[in-house]
Amino acid sequence: MRHSTISEILSRLSQWYSHERDKYSFRKNRTPYSTWVTEIFLQQTQISAAQEKLTAFLKKFPTIASLASAEESAVLEAFRGMGYYSRARNLHKGAKEIILHYGGKMPREAETLEKISGIGRYTAAIIASIFNGEKILSLDANHARVLSRLFAVEDEQGTARFEKTLREKGAYFLNEAEDAGEFNEALMQWGQTICKKKPLCHICFAAQFCRAYEKGEEGAFPRKKPPRVPVEILWEMFLIKKDGLYGVVQSPVEFPFLRGELLFPSIVRDSNNHIKGKLPKGLLLSLANERGVREVIQPIEFTHSITHHRIRVVLRASPAGLKELEFFSCGELLKRCHSSLMQKALKAIDNAVPAFF
């Protein structure tokens, strides 16, 4: 693509973005900290779905110090409904690191930012380009769509070659852009509002320069890998009840799903019946056989999905006890358990016939 074409696209993008810049309230009066929190909330979440939660979170934790000093449970509660709770835990951990290592002041250099928990390459690039003027592409799905279509990039999405190519193409624009942060956000908003999964080429200010549009294949970019076959999982959860309370345990980092979450004792198996994880580690397999488990007429069962895993969850009542367990009422667990899987399980138990136990 010619230098004059790059300059023309930048000019049109800037003109279009001047009317779009104030579309989202989180861009007003922002700081490196609020920008960090915003990017964490918007990961894999539509802005419209996250806006209310984001506003409430920043109101509750307006500074790095307030977030760092909070209890983890309070941070998770404020993050409830956003999924992927490791993001909230890392956000909390990162705030503590900033207090400890950077005097409570958030760094602005991308290289330093990437050393902080909860800040990856993308988020570091956004903060550094906006607040430090670094000419670095904050490559997300929106950037990828626009750039892959503009240049008709044939590399498959998700590959190292794809990312390398897009960063090279993005550098053409960044080298010409007066404001790297504004370019990153304008490019992102272009992908969100015009160059969407189903692109609105008829209103795009750069359609005449787009190679994918020229080929009539704008919907075919980015090139995708063959669809991933879902992995079938059986997740057995064992309900151990004592004095009206249910036993749960916190999942460790080596457990395959929902690390750090409160879960019922579990055995996770693959489609070949191989055990992929036990919770807790000392869980006896005898819990899963007819001697340790009292089946009910209609066992509690439901399906759930986590990334590319298709999970069949079976809840079994068990008379056995485990030393590692903490016991809570169903109502308490609804507040303490943040994952949608446990929320499903708890609601299923609440709706089950009394004869389950």
matplotlib code that plots the C-alpha trace (Angstrom):
import matplotlib.pyplot as plt

x = [0.0, 1.4, 2.5, -0.1, -2.8, -1.8, -1.9, -5.3, -6.8, -5.3, -6.9, -10.3, -10.1, -9.2, -12.1, -14.5, -13.2, -13.5, -17.3, -17.0, -14.5, -16.9, -19.3, -18.2, -18.2, -15.1, -12.9, -13.7, -11.4, -9.6, -6.3, -3.9, -5.6, -9.2, -8.0, -6.5, -9.7, -11.8, -9.7, -10.0, -13.8, -14.1, -12.0, -14.4, -17.4, -19.5, -19.2, -23.0, -23.0, -20.0, -20.7, -22.9, -20.6, -17.5, -19.0, -19.9, -16.5, -14.6, -17.0, -16.2, -12.5, -11.6, -7.9, -5.1, -4.8, -8.5, -8.3, -5.1, -6.4, -9.7, -10.5, -10.4, -14.0, -15.1, -13.3, -14.8, -18.2, -17.9, -16.7, -19.6, -21.4, -18.3, -17.0, -13.3, -12.7, -8.9, -9.0, -10.4, -7.9, -5.0, -6.4, -6.3, -2.9, -1.6, -2.8, -0.9, 2.2, 1.9, 1.7, 4.7, 7.0, 6.0, 5.0, 1.3, 1.9, 1.0, 3.8, 3.2, 5.9, 4.7, 7.8, 7.2, 3.5, 3.8, 5.6, 2.4, -0.1, -3.3, -1.6, -0.8, 0.7, -2.6, -3.5, 0.1, 0.1, -3.2, -2.0, 1.5, 0.2, -2.4, -0.4, 3.1, 2.8, 4.5, 4.0, 2.8, -0.2, -2.7, -3.7, -7.2, -9.9, -11.2, -7.7, -7.2, -10.4, -9.7, -6.0, -6.6, -9.3, -7.5, -4.4, -6.2, -3.9, -3.9, -2.4, -4.8, -6.1, -4.5, -1.1, 2.2, 2.6, -0.8, 0.1, 3.5, 2.0, -0.6, 1.9, 4.0, 0.9, -0.1, 3.4, 2.7, 0.0, 1.6, 4.7, 2.5, 0.0, 0.4, -1.2, -0.6, -3.2, -5.9, -5.0, -5.3, -8.7, -9.9, -8.9, -10.6, -13.9, -13.7, -13.7, -16.5, -18.9, -18.2, -15.7, -17.7, -17.9, -20.6, -18.9, -20.9, -18.8, -21.5, -20.8, -17.0, -14.9, -12.0, -13.8, -12.2, -8.7, -9.7, -8.2, -10.7, -13.6, -12.0, -11.9, -15.5, -14.4, -14.6, -16.6, -13.9, -11.2, -9.6, -8.9, -10.0, -8.5, -10.8, -13.4, -12.2, -14.0, -15.5, -13.9, -16.4, -16.0, -17.9, -17.8, -19.0, -19.7, -20.2, -22.7, -21.6, -24.1, -23.7, -26.2, -27.9, -24.7, -22.8, -19.1, -16.9, -13.2, -11.1, -9.8, -5.9, -4.0, -3.5, -7.2, -8.3, -11.2, -12.2, -9.0, -9.4, -13.1, -15.1, -16.4, -18.0, -15.6, -15.2, -13.8, -13.4, -13.1, -12.5, -14.5, -12.3, -13.1, -9.6, -9.4, -8.3, -8.6, -9.7, -10.8, -9.4, -6.4, -7.1, -10.7, -11.2, -12.5, -14.8, -17.0, -17.9, -19.0, -22.2, -20.9, -20.0, -22.8, -26.5, -28.2, -31.6, -34.5, -33.7, -30.1, -29.3, -27.7, -27.1, -24.8, -22.3, -19.6, -16.2, -14.2, -14.0, -15.2, -18.7, -19.3, -21.9, -22.3, -23.7, -24.4, -24.3, -25.3, -22.5, -22.5, -18.7, -16.8, -13.5, -11.2, -10.5, -14.1, -15.6, -19.4, -21.9, -25.6, -26.9, -27.7, -24.2, -22.7, -24.8, -23.0, -19.5, -19.4, -18.9, -18.7, -21.8, -21.3, -21.6, -24.5, -26.2, -25.4, -26.7, -29.9, -30.4, -29.9, -32.4, -35.0, -34.4, -36.8, -36.2, -35.6, -32.2, -30.6]
y = [0.0, 3.4, 6.0, 8.4, 5.8, 5.3, 9.1, 9.3, 6.5, 8.2, 11.5, 10.0, 7.9, 11.0, 13.0, 10.2, 9.6, 13.2, 12.7, 9.3, 10.0, 10.9, 8.1, 6.2, 7.9, 5.9, 8.0, 11.2, 12.3, 9.0, 8.0, 5.1, 3.3, 3.7, 2.8, -0.4, -1.3, -0.5, -2.7, -5.6, -5.2, -5.0, -8.2, -10.6, -8.4, -6.0, -2.4, -2.1, -5.2, -4.0, -0.3, -0.4, -2.9, -0.9, 2.4, 0.7, -0.9, 2.4, 4.1, 1.4, 1.3, 4.8, 4.5, 1.9, 2.2, 1.5, -1.6, -2.9, -2.6, -4.3, -7.9, -10.2, -11.3, -7.7, -7.3, -10.6, -9.5, -6.2, -8.2, -10.6, -11.3, -10.5, -14.1, -15.2, -14.3, -14.7, -11.3, -9.8, -11.6, -10.4, -6.9, -7.0, -8.6, -6.0, -3.1, -4.6, -4.9, -1.2, -0.2, -2.3, -1.8, 1.6, 3.7, 3.5, 5.3, 3.4, 3.1, 4.4, 2.5, -0.6, -2.6, -1.9, -2.3, -5.9, -6.9, -6.2, -9.0, -8.5, -6.4, -8.1, -6.9, -5.4, -3.5, -2.3, -1.0, 0.9, 2.6, 3.4, 4.8, 7.0, 8.2, 7.9, 8.4, 5.1, 4.1, 0.6, -1.3, -2.5, -5.4, -6.7, -8.5, -5.1, -4.0, -7.5, -7.4, -3.9, -4.5, -8.0, -6.7, -3.6, -5.6, -8.9, -10.8, -14.5, -15.7, -17.6, -15.7, -16.8, -17.8, -16.1, -15.2, -13.5, -11.3, -10.5, -9.4, -7.2, -5.5, -4.8, -3.3, -1.4, 0.2, 1.8, 3.9, 4.4, 5.9, 8.5, 9.0, 12.2, 10.6, 6.8, 6.5, 8.2, 6.0, 2.8, 3.8, 5.1, 1.8, -0.1, 1.9, 1.5, -2.3, -2.1, 0.1, -0.3, -3.1, -5.6, -9.3, -8.4, -5.3, -2.2, -1.5, 0.8, 3.4, 2.8, 5.8, 3.6, 1.0, 2.2, 1.4, -2.0, -5.0, -7.5, -5.3, -5.0, -8.8, -9.0, -11.1, -8.7, -11.2, -13.9, -12.0, -12.6, -16.0, -18.5, -21.8, -24.9, -24.9, -26.6, -29.7, -29.3, -31.4, -33.5, -33.5, -35.3, -33.3, -35.2, -33.0, -34.5, -32.9, -33.4, -32.0, -31.4, -29.6, -28.1, -26.8, -27.8, -28.6, -26.8, -26.4, -23.8, -25.1, -24.9, -23.7, -27.3, -28.0, -27.8, -25.4, -22.3, -22.0, -20.2, -20.7, -22.4, -25.7, -28.8, -31.8, -33.0, -35.5, -34.3, -36.9, -36.8, -38.7, -41.8, -41.8, -40.6, -38.4, -34.9, -33.5, -34.2, -31.7, -31.9, -34.0, -36.5, -37.1, -40.9, -42.5, -44.6, -41.5, -42.1, -45.7, -47.2, -47.8, -44.2, -42.4, -42.6, -42.1, -40.4, -41.3, -38.2, -37.3, -33.6, -33.1, -30.2, -29.0, -26.2, -24.7, -23.3, -22.1, -25.1, -27.6, -29.1, -30.2, -32.6, -31.9, -34.5, -33.8, -36.7, -36.8, -38.3, -39.3, -39.1, -36.3, -34.6, -32.6, -29.9, -28.8, -25.5, -25.6, -22.9, -22.6, -22.6, -18.9, -18.1, -20.0, -18.1, -15.0, -16.5, -18.6, -16.4, -18.8, -19.4, -23.2, -23.1, -20.7, -23.3, -26.1, -24.2, -23.2, -26.8, -28.0, -25.3, -26.6, -30.3, -32.4, -32.7, -36.4, -35.7, -36.2]
z = [0.0, -1.0, 1.4, 0.0, 0.5, 4.2, 4.7, 3.1, 5.2, 8.3, 7.4, 6.8, 10.0, 12.0, 10.6, 11.2, 14.7, 15.7, 15.7, 17.5, 20.2, 22.9, 22.3, 25.4, 28.8, 30.1, 27.8, 29.8, 32.6, 32.5, 34.1, 33.5, 36.3, 35.1, 31.6, 32.9, 34.7, 31.7, 29.4, 31.8, 31.9, 28.1, 27.4, 25.7, 26.7, 24.8, 25.9, 26.4, 28.7, 30.8, 31.1, 34.2, 36.1, 35.1, 36.4, 39.7, 40.1, 39.6, 42.0, 44.6, 43.9, 42.5, 43.1, 43.0, 46.7, 47.3, 45.1, 46.6, 50.2, 49.5, 50.4, 47.4, 48.1, 47.7, 44.4, 43.1, 44.2, 42.3, 39.2, 39.4, 36.1, 34.0, 33.9, 33.8, 37.4, 37.1, 35.5, 38.7, 40.9, 38.7, 38.7, 42.5, 42.6, 40.1, 42.3, 45.3, 43.1, 42.0, 45.7, 46.6, 43.7, 42.1, 45.1, 44.3, 41.0, 37.8, 35.3, 31.8, 29.8, 28.0, 29.0, 32.7, 32.5, 31.1, 34.3, 36.4, 37.0, 35.0, 32.3, 29.1, 25.8, 24.5, 27.7, 28.1, 24.6, 25.1, 28.3, 26.9, 23.6, 25.3, 28.3, 27.1, 23.3, 22.5, 18.8, 19.6, 18.2, 20.8, 18.7, 19.5, 17.5, 16.1, 15.0, 13.4, 11.4, 10.0, 9.1, 7.7, 5.4, 4.3, 3.3, 2.5, 4.9, 4.0, 7.2, 9.5, 12.6, 15.8, 14.3, 15.2, 11.5, 11.5, 14.5, 13.0, 9.7, 11.3, 13.5, 10.4, 8.7, 11.8, 11.9, 8.6, 10.2, 13.5, 11.9, 10.2, 13.1, 15.2, 18.2, 18.7, 21.4, 19.4, 16.4, 18.5, 19.8, 16.4, 14.7, 17.5, 17.1, 13.4, 13.9, 16.5, 14.5, 10.8, 10.0, 12.1, 11.7, 9.1, 7.7, 6.7, 3.7, 2.1, 4.8, 5.3, 4.6, 3.4, 1.3, -1.9, -0.4, 1.0, -0.8, 0.7, -0.5, -3.9, -4.1, -2.9, 0.0, 2.9, 5.0, 4.5, 6.5, 8.8, 7.5, 10.1, 11.2, 10.8, 13.6, 16.8, 17.8, 21.3, 24.0, 25.8, 29.6, 32.4, 35.6, 38.7, 41.7, 45.1, 47.5, 51.1, 53.5, 57.3, 59.5, 56.5, 55.0, 51.9, 51.7, 49.2, 48.6, 46.7, 43.4, 43.1, 40.1, 38.8, 38.6, 34.9, 35.4, 37.4, 39.4, 42.7, 42.8, 45.5, 44.1, 45.3, 45.6, 42.0, 39.6, 36.0, 33.2, 29.5, 26.9, 27.4, 31.2, 32.0, 35.1, 34.2, 37.7, 41.3, 43.9, 46.5, 45.5, 48.2, 47.0, 47.1, 44.0, 46.1, 46.3, 42.7, 43.0, 44.2, 47.7, 48.4, 46.5, 47.1, 43.7, 43.5, 41.3, 39.1, 39.5, 39.1, 35.7, 33.4, 30.6, 30.6, 28.3, 29.1, 26.1, 23.8, 26.4, 26.4, 29.9, 31.3, 35.0, 37.3, 41.0, 43.3, 47.0, 49.1, 52.8, 53.0, 54.7, 53.8, 56.2, 53.6, 53.2, 54.3, 54.9, 53.9, 53.3, 49.7, 50.1, 51.3, 48.4, 45.9, 47.1, 47.5, 44.3, 41.2, 38.4, 36.2, 36.5, 40.3, 40.1, 37.9, 40.3, 43.3, 41.6, 40.5, 44.1, 45.3, 42.9, 43.5, 45.4, 49.2, 48.8, 47.1, 50.5]

ax = plt.figure().add_subplot(projection="3d")
ax.plot(x, y, z, "-o")
ax.set_aspect("equal")
plt.show()
